[in-house]
Amino acid sequence: MASRQAPPTETVRSMEKIITIFQRYAGKEGDQSKMSYSEFEAFMKTELSSFTDNQKDQGILHRMMNSVDGGVDGQKDSQLDFQEFLNLIGGMMVACHDALSKCPPGKKPQPQKKPPTEMETAMESIIRVFQHYAGKKGDACQMCYTEFEAFMKTELKSFTDNQKNPDIVRTLMNSVDGAVDQKKNNELDFQEFMNLIGGMMVACHDALMSSPQFRSKKV
């Protein structure tokens, strides 16, 4: 009897959702793998309206896009590829995580006036998962190796189970440990964690973009 495939975890669903939402807005004006300014504006005003609605600065979206445009490919072309898009979204998630970390114990953030969008739900989910695994053995804002290993073998089990390298979890952690705070301390803060998760999402997005099924859909 064939083994039944386990349903995707909360982390996998959130990663897939972010990729799907990027594809929903990108490519309507040209390159399928990039988001123009008008596409980015539509994304922000729809998926992250709780942020844009509270901004008094009319030029905030242009400045946000300019802050990451060219950060990966070195070309300021008024377009965001998926990596640049994740750099921006990841920065917003880091700011949210930092704000939540500073909340006094027992105090909850103010609820939104309207239901969260798909993008907001996916972003919040990844923050919540990090907080679930981090801090059990020390700093609540840091994920030690055993906590990261538990995260990987539970939330990304389908990935770890298919790796031939028995030290893949250690290798992954070492690849981002110290990338932000310049300290190889066998711990990941949320930004380093996001660097790793973002890299995995970029690899998934690139594989999807090059698949015959995706190309045939876009024709």
Protein Blocks (a to p, Z undefined) as FASTA:
>chain_A
ZZddddddfklmmmmmmmmmmmmmgoklopfkbccfklmmmmmmmmmmmmmmmpmblklm
mmmmmmmgoplnopaghpacfklmmmmmmmmmmmmmmmmmmpcghiacdddfbdcdfklm
mmmmmmmmmmmmgoklmcfkbccfklmmmmmmmmmmmmmmmpmblklmmmmmmmmgokln
opaehpacfklmmmmmmmmmmmmmmmmmmpmklmmmmZZ
